Amino acid sequence: MRMPEGREQREQTATCKGVLLLVVGDTHGDFGPLFEAARCEPEARAILQVGDLTAGKAGREQRPDDDPAMLKQLPVPLVWVHGNHEHWEVLGLGDEARVEKREPRGSGTGAKAGGDRAAPGASVTGQRRRQDQQRRQAQAPGHHLWPGETYVVPGTEITIAGLPGNYAPTWYYREKPFPGDRVRHFNVADVEAVHRHKEPSVLLMHEAFRGQAPGRIGAMGIPVLARLVRMIQPRVCLTGHHHAFAVTEPGPTLAIALPRAQQGYVRLWFTPRGERLGWELVSFNVSRATGAGRGNAAGGGMRVTDVRGRGAPSPLAPLPPGERGTTDFPLPLTRGEGTGGKGARSGVNG
């Protein structure tokens, strides 16, 4: 049976452009942009999100966080790394999931690092806590990437490697587990875990790397991450955290810093074998900036800067401090909720 002309044309266009992935910036507990991007892009094979997904910053956001449970209703796989603002209990890293303090050697209350079984004489309570932690981590929404983990788009060789969290110099050389909200930091072992993935299609990080772009993003970027990018040479490196959009191409890597999710999203096209084809910035006001090679853009508003330091305006205007943006998208209802309204909110503003 012949497909309708409109659908046939769309599928031919998608085939010519390759495998489509969507990239969304920091959501800070506002999931409307994720559902809107998925609604607008039915051909997308995955949504990549750069962290600060589940929680707004306490005292700054003007709305309660959405319930992470509703992310299970996304019609496309969500692949993400955590940032420095998350509901840690969703990842098994909340107060109730902290690993017990280490006892002095010879006390017989510790377990082997990274092991699922308790060491001889280990605390049964400690073992149960670790099992609870692993169970909560398995229930995290979508495909959450821990340091060095990868996600492969089904039916392709497109590989996404992840490095979650942010950098703190006083914690970088310490061993994990970290206490309290210090779980948000990555350490040297986490970075080394990513080093084994050479030339992934995408490196997904929350933090920017030093020199990633002229101006604030590059100046505040992390030197150890710059070395990581040089060593593994991902085809695309995606970052968030700074809520500013920039596109550069240092060496073989296309580096894209994402604006906040409420402003828009990025389309990425790859061949099924994982080779980069091109990118497109889509604003929720329908203006666009595109690029197939070096970073470039067109429109008006915030500036996109290429690797040579020349700026081109993009269609996105910066958000005023303390605001999530002007977009207000409908959300699905979580299970067990009644009809009406815009979906359940968690009521937590972490």
N, C-alpha and C positions, 0 to 999 in steps of 0.2 A: 504494500500500500504506500502510495506517495505521501510524503510529509507535506503539510501546509507550507506554502512558499515562505512565509515569515519565519517559521521555525527552521526550515531548511537553510535559509540565508544565515540565521544566527549560528547554526551549528557549523556551517562552512567557514564563517568568520572566526569562530573559536578554534577550529582546526588549523586555520592559517596562522593564527597568533600563538598557538601552543596551549599548554596547560596553564590555567588561570588560578593564581593564588591571590587572596586578599590580605592586606596588612593593616592592622588597626593599632593606634597608639594607646596611651594610658587612658583607661576608662574610669578609674577611681570609683568603682561601684555602680556606674551608670551603664547598663547593658543595652540601652536603646540603640546606640550606634552599631553594635554588633548585629542585632537583628535587622536593622535597616540595610546595612551593607549586604547581608545574606539575601534579603528580599530583592535588592536591586541587581544582584549578580547570581542568578540561578545556575550558571555554568561553573562557578567557582568550585575548586576541589578541596579547599581548606581555607580557614581564616587563621592567620598568624597574629599573635598579640604579644606586645613587648613588655608586659608587666604592669604593676599597679592596677590589676584587674578587679579585685574583689572589694577593695576598701578605699573609701575616701579619707582624706587627711583630716583628723579631728580638729574641729574649730574653723575649718576653711570652707568645707562644702556647704551648699545651700539646700541640699535634699538628702533624705536617708538613702542608704545603700540598697540596691536591689538584692533580692535573694539569690545567692549563687546556684540554688537548685534549678532555677529557670534556664540556666545555660545548657542543661541537658536537652532542651527543646530546640536548640539551634539546628537548622536543617543541613548544616555543613560542619565537618570536623573542626573543632577549635584546638589549635596547638599554641601553647603559651609558656612563658617563663614567669616566675614571680618577680615582683619588684621589691621596693622597700616599704610599700603600704599594702598589706594584704590582711585578710582575716586568717590568721595563722592556723586556727583550729581546723579550717577547711583542708589544710595541707598536713594535718597531724602534727603541727608545730605550735599549738596553743599552750597555755599554761598547764592544762590537764595532761598534755602529751610530752612534757619535758622529760628528758632522760634523767634518771636519778644521779645525784652527785657521786663522783667516784670516791670510793673508800680507799684508805691506805692499802698499799700492797700487802698481800697475805691475809687480808680480811675475808676473802672468799665471797664478796658480794658483787663483784663486777662480772660483765659478760664480754666475750671476745668482740672486738670492734668489727662492726659490719656483719656479725653473725646473727642468724635467726635462732640458733639454739643457745641456751644458757651454758656458760662454762661450769665445770664441776663446782658445786657449792654456791652457784649464783643465786641471787634473790629471785624467788618465784614472782614477786610483785614486779621487779624490774623486767623480767621476761614478758609478763603480761602487758606491761606498759609499752614495750617495744612492739609487740604484736598489735596492740590497739593503734599505735602510731602508723604502722604499715597499712592497717585496714583503712584508716582515715585517709592516708595518702592515696590509696587505690580508689577512693570515692571522690577525689578531687575532680572538678568539672573538666571535661574535655581531655586533652592529652597534655598533661603538665610535664615539662622537661626538666629533670634534675641535671646537675652539672655533668656534661659528657654524654647525656642520653640523646638519642636521635629519633626522629619520626620520618618515615618514608611514605610519601604519597602513594596510596595503593595503585598498582598497575604501572608505576613509573620508577625511575631511579632518582627522583628528586628527594634529596636528603636534607632535613633540617636538624642542625645541632643546636643545643641550647646551653647558655650560661646565665642562670637566674641570679637575682640579688644585686646589691650595690657594694661599693668598695669603701672600706674603712682602714686606714693605714695601721691603726693600733690593733686591729683584729686579723689582718691579712695573713700573718705567719702563725697564728694560733691554731691549735687543733680543735676540730669540732667534736661534740656538739657545743653550740653557743647558747648562753642563757638568755631567757626572756626574749625581748624583741630584737636582740642581736642576731637572731636567726636570719635576719634579712641580709646579712653580709655574705659574700663569697670569700673564700680563702685561697691560698696558693695551691692546695690540693685540688680544689674545684677547677681552677684554671688549667692545671696540668691534665685533668681528666678530659678537657676539651681538645688538648693538643694532639690526641691520637686520631682525630678526624681530619684528614687532609682533603682540602678542596671540596667541602660540602657545598651543596647548592645554596644553602642559607645558613648563616650564623645568627641566631636569635638571642639578643642580649637586652637587658634593661639599661645598663650603663653605656655611655658613649666612650669611645677611645680617644686618647690624646691626638690632636691633629686631624680629627675626623672631618672638621669643617672650620673655615675661618670664623673667628668670633667666639662667643661664649661656649658653644658646644665643644669645639676643639680645645679651647683653653682649659675647660673644666673636665675634659675627657681624661681617662685613666691610662697612664703610660703602659702598665702591664697588659692592658687590653690591646693597645696599639701593637705591641710585640706579638700577641696572640694572632691578631689579624694578619700580620706580615708572615707569620710562620705557617698558618694553615690555609691561607689564601681562599677564603670562601668566595663564591661567585657574587653573593649579595650578603651584606651585613646590615641588620636591622636593629635600631636602638630606640629607646624612649627616654623617660626620666626628665628631660629638659623642656618638654612641651613646645619644641620649636622644630620647624621643618627645614631640612637641608639635604641636598643631594651632592655627593662628590664621588670621584672615582680614583682613589689612591691605588695605583698599580692595577692589578687584575680584578680588584674588588669594587663593586658598586656599593657605596655606603649611603644608607637612607636613615636620617633621623626623623622620627614621626612626630607630628603635632598631636595635641590631645584628640581623642577619638571623636569628640563632638564637632570637630571641624571638617573631618573627611577621612578618607582611607586611600590606600595605594593599591593599584592592581600590579601584579607581577606575572609575567609570562615566561615559561620555561619550555624547552623541548622535553619530551618524555624521558630523555636520558639525563636531564638535569642541567642542561646548558641554558644560560640566561638569554632571553630574547629581547625583552624590553619592559618598560614600566610606564604607569600612568597614575597621576594624582587626581583623585576625584573629590571635589568639594561637595558638601551637602547643599551648596547653592548652585550646583551643576557646572560651575566653571572647572576647567581642567588644565593640568600641565602634563606634558608627555616627554618621554625620552627613550631612545633606543641605544644610546651610548653614553657620552658624557652628560652630566647633570644639566638639565635645562628646563625652563618653565616659561609660561606666558600667563598674563592676567594682571591682577592688581591686588595689593595688600602686602602681606608678609613677604620677606625676601627669601629666595632660594639661591644658595651660593655654590658655584661649581669649584672644582679643584684648583683652578688658577686664581681664585679669589675675586672673580668678577661676579656681580650679583645680577639676578634676574628676578623680577617680581613674580610671586605666585598668587593664586586666587584666594589664599587664606589670610584672613586678618587675625592678628593675635588676640586671644581672649583677655579681657580685663582681669586683673588679679582677683582671685576669690570667686570667679564665676565658672560654671561648667559649660556655658555656651547657650545659644539660643535654640538649638534643636531640641525637639521633644517628641520622641518616637513612641509608637504604641509597643507595649511589651506583652508577651504571652502570660497567661495566668499559670501559677504553679499548681501542682496537684493539690487537691483538697480545698482550693480557694473557690469562692463564689464567682458569679459573673459580674460584669460591670467594672468600672475603674480601669486602671492601666497596668494591672499585674501586681503581684504581691511584693512588698518591700520587706527587707529583713528588720528594719527599724534600728539597725546598728550603724553607727557612724564612726568606724575605727580609724 
